[in-house]
């Protein structure tokens, strides 16, 4: 459907040059969209808490129906969400998860695409972390692998795992792996997370305050350097060498540069 309208500086602008008939149809679609989404949300919040995954899942289900019925393409979808966000008057719209940096409606829509079983595996905060990272959506087998381990993986560990995955897929084509092989790759990436936690505890008692000022101030930068170092050194290494590689990389980026009493030798 190429009849979409965009709101720019509070003025309606048509994405493409349309005939009068198409412009009329686009305007009608926009008005119906405003009414339907706002009405649906207000009715939904009466029976389902707006803080739950069920609430977001049901919004995603409703949006999926709108997308299919109006034959809206993937490219056009962003305009649809923008129209809803800017033009739908809803008392719920002021919540934190609908800020400028949160693609609320897109995320609800995507969560619904994974189905109920997968959707309920994660909290909204975790879903936002997952959907914020394009690498997590690079191969849907990652979401399935993650769902099978939901009890083991904390939110902090998930965030680090997503950071590692993002760096990993920059140089790896996951599509070449079988299901068993790709799960082994994900297991390896999670082992890097587990080793990081163990080493951070061993050398710094899991406290950033025990780092040098330079490492404290640029913690994420050196964390990424540690991850990159481990991934590069592990390319041709045996699985049994992973722990050694992780420790050497950790010491290189965080420990050996520190001559204070902040760590154990």
N, C-alpha and C positions, 0 to 999 in steps of 0.2 A: 504494500500500500504506500503510494508516494503522495498521499494527500495530507501529510502531517504539517502541523503548525508549531512554530517555536516562539517562545516569549522572550523578547529582547528589549531591555529597558522599558518594561511594562507595555510594550506594543507587540501585537501579534504579527509575526512574519512567516510567510509560507516558505518551506524549504525549497520547493521547486516551483517553476513557473507553471501555474495551473489555469485551466479554463474556468470560467465563472461557475460552471456546474461542479467542477472538482473542488473549487474553493468553498462552495456551499456545503458539499459533502464533508470536507475536512473540518469546517466550522461546527457542523452538526456532531461529528465524531468527537471533537474536543469537548463540546458541551456535555455530551452523554458521558464521556470519560470522567469529567469533573463530578458530575452528579452521582454516577454509579460507585466510584471508588470511595468518595466521601461517605455516602450512605452505607456502603458495605462495612467500612471501618467502624462507624458509629454503632451499627447494630452488633458487630462482632464483639466489641469491647464490653458489651453488656453481659456476655456469657463466657468470655475467655479473657484472662488477664493479658494486658498488652506487653507484659514483661516475659511471656513464655514463648517457647519455640512453636508451640501449637498455634499461637496467634500469628506468628510470622509465616508459618507453613500455610495456614488458611488464606492469608493475603496472597501468598505466592500462587496458590491454587486458583484464586479468583483472577489474578493477573494473567495467568497462563490461559485461562478461558478467553479473556479479552484479546490477548495476542493472537490466538488461533482464529477466533471468530472474525477478526478484522484483518487477517492475513498480513501481519506486521513482520517485517524482516528483522534479522538480528541487528543490522546496521541502524534501522529506524527505531529500535527498541529504546535506545538512549534518549531519543527525543520524547518518547511516550512518558518515560519516568520523569523527565524534566518538566513536562507539562503537568503531570499529576502533582509533583512536589511544589511547583510554583503557583498552581491555580486552584488546587483543591483546598477548600476551607475545612479544616478539621481541628478539633480541640486536641487531638493526639499528636499533631504534627510538630509540636514544640519540643518533644523529648530529645535527649542527647544523641540517640542513635540515628537521628535524622538530620544531623548537622551537614554542613557543606561538604565535608570529606567522607561522609557516609552515604553510600549508594543503597539506601534502605530498600527501595522497591526492587532494584535489580537483585539484591541479595535474597530477598524473600522469594523472588521468582526462581532463582537458581537453587535455593534450598529445596523448593518443591520438586524440581527436576530430579533430585536424587532419590525421592521417594520417602515414605514415612519412616521406614526402618533406619535408614541412614540419617535422616534429618534429626531424629530424636537422640542420636548418639552424642551430640555436642551442644554446649550452651551457645547462646547468641554471641557472646564475646568470642568464643572459640571459632564460631562460624565466620565472624568478621575477620579474625586473624587469617583464617584459611582462604577466604574469598578476596582478601586484600592482596594476596600473593598469587600472581598468575601461574607461578610454577606449580602450585598445589592443584591447579586445574589442567595442567599439561597432560596428565594421564589420570583418568578416573580411577585406575587401580590403586592409586595412592590413597584416595578417600576411603576405598573399601579396606585397604590395609590398615589405615588409621582407625577406622570404626571397629575393627576386630581387636584393637589394643586400647580402646578408650579408657579402660579402668587403670591402665598403667601410666598413661601419659598425662602429666599435669599441664596446666596452661602455660607455665614458664618453659617447660620442656618442649611443648608444641611450638612455641614461638621460635625457639632456637632451632628446632628441627626444620621449620619452614625456611629459616634463614639458610641453613645448610642445603636444603633441597634446591633453593633458588640458585645458589652458586653451582650446585652439582649439575643441574639441567642446562646450564649455559654451555657446557662442554660434552654433555651426554644426550644421546637420542634414546629415550626410554622405549620407544616403539620397537626397537630391535630385540628387546628382551621378552622372553616368555613370561607367563604369570609367575611361575616359580622363581625365575631369575630376577624379575623386577622386585619381588618381595624380599629376596636376599639383599638386593641393593638398598632397599628401604631399611632393612634390619641393620645393615652396615652403617647407614647414616644415623640411625638412632643410637648406635653404639658410640658414635662420636659425642653425642649429647651426654650419654651416661658417663663417659670418660671425663668430659669437661666438668661435670658435677663433682665427680670423685676427686679430680685434681684441684679444683677450686676449693674444696673442703680441705684437702691435704695441705696445700700451701698457704691458703689465706683464710681458713676457717669459714669459707663461704661468705665472706664479708668484703664488700668493695672498699670499705674504709681502710682495710689493711693493704691495699694496693699503693704503689707510689702515686704521687700527684699526677704525673704524666699519664699513667695507665688508668687512673680513676677518671680523669677528664676526657680521655679518648677511649673509653672502655669498649664501645661498640666497634670502633675502628680496629682495635687489636684483637678483638674476639673474631672478627671477620678474617684477619690475617692468620690467626690460629686455624680457623676452619679451612681456608685456602691452602695453607701449608700441609695440613693433614690430608686433604683430598689429593693434592699433587703428589705427595710422597706415597700415597696408598695405591696409586694406579697399577703398579707392577709388584706390589708387596703381597706377601701371604697374609691370610686372615689372622694368623697367630701373631703377626707383627703389629696389629692395630694399636694395642695398648701402649707398646713402646713408642710408636710413632706419635701417638697423642701426647704422651708425657714429654717427649723431646720437643715437640712443637709448642706445648704449653710453657715449658721452661724457657724456650727461646724467646717467646713473646711477652711473658709475664714475670718470670722468676729470675733468670740470670742477669737481667738488667738492674735488679734491685739488690743493693748492698746493705739495706737497712735490716733491722731485726723483725721485719714484718712477716717473715716466712721461715719455715723450718728448712734446714739444709740436710 
